[in-house]
Amino acid sequence: MIPIHQLLSRIRWDEEYGKSRFRIGYWDRVEGKVLRADMSDITWDAENPAFFDLVDEEGACHSIPFHRVREVWRDGILIWARTG
C-alpha cells in the first residue's frame, strides 16, 4: 500500500488526479472515532509537513498528524485505508 504522505502529495500536486472529490477520514481522539473532512477544507502546514490543518464547525483550527489518517475516499469510493 502507498504511504499516506505519498498519496496526499499526489492529490495535492497531480492536477489531473486531484480534480476528483477527496475526503479524508482521520481518528479524532476527543470523539473516539473516525471523522471525515473534504480535502477542500484542509490546509497544509508549511512549518510541519507531516500535519494538515482543519477548521471545525465552531471555527477552531486543529493540526492533524498524518499518522491519524485512517481512510481516503475518491469520488465516494474508498481508495486507501490504514489497517490495524
Secondary structure in CASP SS format (residue, H / E / C, confidence):
PFRMAT SS
TARGET T0000
AUTHOR 0000-0000-0000
METHOD secondary structure of the structure
MODEL  1
M C 1.00
I C 1.00
P C 1.00
I H 1.00
H H 1.00
Q H 1.00
L H 1.00
L H 1.00
S H 1.00
R H 1.00
I H 1.00
R H 1.00
W H 1.00
D C 1.00
E C 1.00
E C 1.00
Y H 1.00
G H 1.00
K H 1.00
S C 1.00
R C 1.00
F E 1.00
R E 1.00
I E 1.00
G E 1.00
Y E 1.00
W E 1.00
D E 1.00
R C 1.00
V C 1.00
E C 1.00
G C 1.00
K E 1.00
V E 1.00
L E 1.00
R E 1.00
A E 1.00
D E 1.00
M H 1.00
S H 1.00
D H 1.00
I E 1.00
T E 1.00
W E 1.00
D C 1.00
A C 1.00
E C 1.00
N C 1.00
P C 1.00
A C 1.00
F E 1.00
F E 1.00
D E 1.00
L E 1.00
V E 1.00
D C 1.00
E C 1.00
E C 1.00
G C 1.00
A C 1.00
C E 1.00
H E 1.00
S E 1.00
I E 1.00
P E 1.00
F H 1.00
H H 1.00
R H 1.00
V E 1.00
R E 1.00
E E 1.00
V E 1.00
W E 1.00
R E 1.00
D C 1.00
G C 1.00
I E 1.00
L E 1.00
I E 1.00
W E 1.00
A E 1.00
R C 1.00
T C 1.00
G C 1.00
END
